[in-house]
Amino acid sequence: MFDDGPNENYVGHPKMKGIYDRLEKHHVRFGRSWDQLPEAKEFCKKLMEFDVNKRLDAAEALMHPWILKGAPA
């Protein structure tokens, strides 16, 4: 996926546009072990959301139910 070379890894370079396009279409596969962790999986998906307007920011991430569940009482 990341096949850029020296001096090709900057915004506006055609190589980066190709990588961006591949990332946008890429689907992350979670293994079966994640089936037992649905909240963690959902949390990770929200952190990796491609659209920055939909992606969790740091404050939202810290307030996610899965994170709060693990916080000490």
Phi and psi in radians as a Rosetta constraint file:
Dihedral C 1 N 2 CA 2 C 2 CIRCULARHARMONIC -1.665 0.35
Dihedral N 2 CA 2 C 2 N 3 CIRCULARHARMONIC 1.594 0.35
Dihedral C 2 N 3 CA 3 C 3 CIRCULARHARMONIC -1.989 0.35
Dihedral N 3 CA 3 C 3 N 4 CIRCULARHARMONIC 0.428 0.35
Dihedral C 3 N 4 CA 4 C 4 CIRCULARHARMONIC -1.333 0.35
Dihedral N 4 CA 4 C 4 N 5 CIRCULARHARMONIC 2.675 0.35
Dihedral C 4 N 5 CA 5 C 5 CIRCULARHARMONIC -1.976 0.35
Dihedral N 5 CA 5 C 5 N 6 CIRCULARHARMONIC -3.039 0.35
Dihedral C 5 N 6 CA 6 C 6 CIRCULARHARMONIC -0.975 0.35
Dihedral N 6 CA 6 C 6 N 7 CIRCULARHARMONIC 2.383 0.35
Dihedral C 6 N 7 CA 7 C 7 CIRCULARHARMONIC 1.146 0.35
Dihedral N 7 CA 7 C 7 N 8 CIRCULARHARMONIC 0.323 0.35
Dihedral C 7 N 8 CA 8 C 8 CIRCULARHARMONIC -2.026 0.35
Dihedral N 8 CA 8 C 8 N 9 CIRCULARHARMONIC -0.023 0.35
Dihedral C 8 N 9 CA 9 C 9 CIRCULARHARMONIC -1.812 0.35
Dihedral N 9 CA 9 C 9 N 10 CIRCULARHARMONIC 1.013 0.35
Dihedral C 9 N 10 CA 10 C 10 CIRCULARHARMONIC -2.358 0.35
Dihedral N 10 CA 10 C 10 N 11 CIRCULARHARMONIC 2.684 0.35
Dihedral C 10 N 11 CA 11 C 11 CIRCULARHARMONIC -1.024 0.35
Dihedral N 11 CA 11 C 11 N 12 CIRCULARHARMONIC 2.304 0.35
Dihedral C 11 N 12 CA 12 C 12 CIRCULARHARMONIC 1.761 0.35
Dihedral N 12 CA 12 C 12 N 13 CIRCULARHARMONIC -0.302 0.35
Dihedral C 12 N 13 CA 13 C 13 CIRCULARHARMONIC -1.291 0.35
Dihedral N 13 CA 13 C 13 N 14 CIRCULARHARMONIC 2.388 0.35
Dihedral C 13 N 14 CA 14 C 14 CIRCULARHARMONIC -0.956 0.35
Dihedral N 14 CA 14 C 14 N 15 CIRCULARHARMONIC -0.599 0.35
Dihedral C 14 N 15 CA 15 C 15 CIRCULARHARMONIC -1.095 0.35
Dihedral N 15 CA 15 C 15 N 16 CIRCULARHARMONIC -0.704 0.35
Dihedral C 15 N 16 CA 16 C 16 CIRCULARHARMONIC -1.197 0.35
Dihedral N 16 CA 16 C 16 N 17 CIRCULARHARMONIC -0.584 0.35
Dihedral C 16 N 17 CA 17 C 17 CIRCULARHARMONIC -1.084 0.35
Dihedral N 17 CA 17 C 17 N 18 CIRCULARHARMONIC -0.728 0.35
Dihedral C 17 N 18 CA 18 C 18 CIRCULARHARMONIC -1.107 0.35
Dihedral N 18 CA 18 C 18 N 19 CIRCULARHARMONIC -0.746 0.35
Dihedral C 18 N 19 CA 19 C 19 CIRCULARHARMONIC -1.122 0.35
Dihedral N 19 CA 19 C 19 N 20 CIRCULARHARMONIC -0.770 0.35
Dihedral C 19 N 20 CA 20 C 20 CIRCULARHARMONIC -1.009 0.35
Dihedral N 20 CA 20 C 20 N 21 CIRCULARHARMONIC -0.798 0.35
Dihedral C 20 N 21 CA 21 C 21 CIRCULARHARMONIC -1.090 0.35
Dihedral N 21 CA 21 C 21 N 22 CIRCULARHARMONIC -0.703 0.35
Dihedral C 21 N 22 CA 22 C 22 CIRCULARHARMONIC -1.181 0.35
Dihedral N 22 CA 22 C 22 N 23 CIRCULARHARMONIC -0.707 0.35
Dihedral C 22 N 23 CA 23 C 23 CIRCULARHARMONIC -1.097 0.35
Dihedral N 23 CA 23 C 23 N 24 CIRCULARHARMONIC -0.691 0.35
Dihedral C 23 N 24 CA 24 C 24 CIRCULARHARMONIC -1.072 0.35
Dihedral N 24 CA 24 C 24 N 25 CIRCULARHARMONIC -0.601 0.35
Dihedral C 24 N 25 CA 25 C 25 CIRCULARHARMONIC -1.598 0.35
Dihedral N 25 CA 25 C 25 N 26 CIRCULARHARMONIC -0.213 0.35
Dihedral C 25 N 26 CA 26 C 26 CIRCULARHARMONIC -1.221 0.35
Dihedral N 26 CA 26 C 26 N 27 CIRCULARHARMONIC 2.428 0.35
Dihedral C 26 N 27 CA 27 C 27 CIRCULARHARMONIC -1.994 0.35
Dihedral N 27 CA 27 C 27 N 28 CIRCULARHARMONIC 2.109 0.35
Dihedral C 27 N 28 CA 28 C 28 CIRCULARHARMONIC -1.341 0.35
Dihedral N 28 CA 28 C 28 N 29 CIRCULARHARMONIC 2.251 0.35
Dihedral C 28 N 29 CA 29 C 29 CIRCULARHARMONIC -1.744 0.35
Dihedral N 29 CA 29 C 29 N 30 CIRCULARHARMONIC 2.217 0.35
Dihedral C 29 N 30 CA 30 C 30 CIRCULARHARMONIC -1.719 0.35
Dihedral N 30 CA 30 C 30 N 31 CIRCULARHARMONIC 2.407 0.35
Dihedral C 30 N 31 CA 31 C 31 CIRCULARHARMONIC -1.275 0.35
Dihedral N 31 CA 31 C 31 N 32 CIRCULARHARMONIC 3.029 0.35
Dihedral C 31 N 32 CA 32 C 32 CIRCULARHARMONIC -1.046 0.35
Dihedral N 32 CA 32 C 32 N 33 CIRCULARHARMONIC -0.490 0.35
Dihedral C 32 N 33 CA 33 C 33 CIRCULARHARMONIC -1.077 0.35
Dihedral N 33 CA 33 C 33 N 34 CIRCULARHARMONIC -0.415 0.35
Dihedral C 33 N 34 CA 34 C 34 CIRCULARHARMONIC -1.306 0.35
Dihedral N 34 CA 34 C 34 N 35 CIRCULARHARMONIC -0.280 0.35
Dihedral C 34 N 35 CA 35 C 35 CIRCULARHARMONIC -1.043 0.35
Dihedral N 35 CA 35 C 35 N 36 CIRCULARHARMONIC -0.473 0.35
Dihedral C 35 N 36 CA 36 C 36 CIRCULARHARMONIC -1.517 0.35
Dihedral N 36 CA 36 C 36 N 37 CIRCULARHARMONIC -0.037 0.35
Dihedral C 36 N 37 CA 37 C 37 CIRCULARHARMONIC -2.271 0.35
Dihedral N 37 CA 37 C 37 N 38 CIRCULARHARMONIC 1.041 0.35
Dihedral C 37 N 38 CA 38 C 38 CIRCULARHARMONIC -1.056 0.35
Dihedral N 38 CA 38 C 38 N 39 CIRCULARHARMONIC -0.662 0.35
Dihedral C 38 N 39 CA 39 C 39 CIRCULARHARMONIC -1.198 0.35
Dihedral N 39 CA 39 C 39 N 40 CIRCULARHARMONIC -0.679 0.35
Dihedral C 39 N 40 CA 40 C 40 CIRCULARHARMONIC -1.144 0.35
Dihedral N 40 CA 40 C 40 N 41 CIRCULARHARMONIC -0.717 0.35
Dihedral C 40 N 41 CA 41 C 41 CIRCULARHARMONIC -1.087 0.35
Dihedral N 41 CA 41 C 41 N 42 CIRCULARHARMONIC -0.801 0.35
Dihedral C 41 N 42 CA 42 C 42 CIRCULARHARMONIC -1.106 0.35
Dihedral N 42 CA 42 C 42 N 43 CIRCULARHARMONIC -0.699 0.35
Dihedral C 42 N 43 CA 43 C 43 CIRCULARHARMONIC -1.054 0.35
Dihedral N 43 CA 43 C 43 N 44 CIRCULARHARMONIC -0.859 0.35
Dihedral C 43 N 44 CA 44 C 44 CIRCULARHARMONIC -1.088 0.35
Dihedral N 44 CA 44 C 44 N 45 CIRCULARHARMONIC -0.705 0.35
Dihedral C 44 N 45 CA 45 C 45 CIRCULARHARMONIC -1.070 0.35
Dihedral N 45 CA 45 C 45 N 46 CIRCULARHARMONIC -0.705 0.35
Dihedral C 45 N 46 CA 46 C 46 CIRCULARHARMONIC -1.186 0.35
Dihedral N 46 CA 46 C 46 N 47 CIRCULARHARMONIC -0.558 0.35
Dihedral C 46 N 47 CA 47 C 47 CIRCULARHARMONIC -1.256 0.35
Dihedral N 47 CA 47 C 47 N 48 CIRCULARHARMONIC -0.509 0.35
Dihedral C 47 N 48 CA 48 C 48 CIRCULARHARMONIC -1.698 0.35
Dihedral N 48 CA 48 C 48 N 49 CIRCULARHARMONIC 0.107 0.35
Dihedral C 48 N 49 CA 49 C 49 CIRCULARHARMONIC -0.890 0.35
Dihedral N 49 CA 49 C 49 N 50 CIRCULARHARMONIC 2.276 0.35
Dihedral C 49 N 50 CA 50 C 50 CIRCULARHARMONIC -1.202 0.35
Dihedral N 50 CA 50 C 50 N 51 CIRCULARHARMONIC -0.729 0.35
Dihedral C 50 N 51 CA 51 C 51 CIRCULARHARMONIC -1.297 0.35
Dihedral N 51 CA 51 C 51 N 52 CIRCULARHARMONIC 1.978 0.35
Dihedral C 51 N 52 CA 52 C 52 CIRCULARHARMONIC -1.085 0.35
Dihedral N 52 CA 52 C 52 N 53 CIRCULARHARMONIC -0.428 0.35
Dihedral C 52 N 53 CA 53 C 53 CIRCULARHARMONIC -1.303 0.35
Dihedral N 53 CA 53 C 53 N 54 CIRCULARHARMONIC -0.328 0.35
Dihedral C 53 N 54 CA 54 C 54 CIRCULARHARMONIC -1.780 0.35
Dihedral N 54 CA 54 C 54 N 55 CIRCULARHARMONIC -0.313 0.35
Dihedral C 54 N 55 CA 55 C 55 CIRCULARHARMONIC -1.230 0.35
Dihedral N 55 CA 55 C 55 N 56 CIRCULARHARMONIC 2.493 0.35
Dihedral C 55 N 56 CA 56 C 56 CIRCULARHARMONIC -1.139 0.35
Dihedral N 56 CA 56 C 56 N 57 CIRCULARHARMONIC 2.405 0.35
Dihedral C 56 N 57 CA 57 C 57 CIRCULARHARMONIC -1.591 0.35
Dihedral N 57 CA 57 C 57 N 58 CIRCULARHARMONIC 3.128 0.35
Dihedral C 57 N 58 CA 58 C 58 CIRCULARHARMONIC -1.055 0.35
Dihedral N 58 CA 58 C 58 N 59 CIRCULARHARMONIC -0.771 0.35
Dihedral C 58 N 59 CA 59 C 59 CIRCULARHARMONIC -1.112 0.35
Dihedral N 59 CA 59 C 59 N 60 CIRCULARHARMONIC -0.743 0.35
Dihedral C 59 N 60 CA 60 C 60 CIRCULARHARMONIC -1.131 0.35
Dihedral N 60 CA 60 C 60 N 61 CIRCULARHARMONIC -0.703 0.35
Dihedral C 60 N 61 CA 61 C 61 CIRCULARHARMONIC -1.079 0.35
Dihedral N 61 CA 61 C 61 N 62 CIRCULARHARMONIC -0.730 0.35
Dihedral C 61 N 62 CA 62 C 62 CIRCULARHARMONIC -1.180 0.35
Dihedral N 62 CA 62 C 62 N 63 CIRCULARHARMONIC -0.354 0.35
Dihedral C 62 N 63 CA 63 C 63 CIRCULARHARMONIC -1.693 0.35
Dihedral N 63 CA 63 C 63 N 64 CIRCULARHARMONIC 0.011 0.35
Dihedral C 63 N 64 CA 64 C 64 CIRCULARHARMONIC -1.106 0.35
Dihedral N 64 CA 64 C 64 N 65 CIRCULARHARMONIC 2.437 0.35
Dihedral C 64 N 65 CA 65 C 65 CIRCULARHARMONIC -0.925 0.35
Dihedral N 65 CA 65 C 65 N 66 CIRCULARHARMONIC -0.649 0.35
Dihedral C 65 N 66 CA 66 C 66 CIRCULARHARMONIC -1.153 0.35
Dihedral N 66 CA 66 C 66 N 67 CIRCULARHARMONIC -0.689 0.35
Dihedral C 66 N 67 CA 67 C 67 CIRCULARHARMONIC -1.207 0.35
Dihedral N 67 CA 67 C 67 N 68 CIRCULARHARMONIC -0.789 0.35
Dihedral C 67 N 68 CA 68 C 68 CIRCULARHARMONIC -1.108 0.35
Dihedral N 68 CA 68 C 68 N 69 CIRCULARHARMONIC -0.585 0.35
Dihedral C 68 N 69 CA 69 C 69 CIRCULARHARMONIC -1.110 0.35
Dihedral N 69 CA 69 C 69 N 70 CIRCULARHARMONIC -0.587 0.35
Dihedral C 69 N 70 CA 70 C 70 CIRCULARHARMONIC -1.497 0.35
Dihedral N 70 CA 70 C 70 N 71 CIRCULARHARMONIC -0.130 0.35
Dihedral C 70 N 71 CA 71 C 71 CIRCULARHARMONIC -1.272 0.35
Dihedral N 71 CA 71 C 71 N 72 CIRCULARHARMONIC 2.506 0.35
Dihedral C 71 N 72 CA 72 C 72 CIRCULARHARMONIC -1.130 0.35
Dihedral N 72 CA 72 C 72 N 73 CIRCULARHARMONIC 2.550 0.35
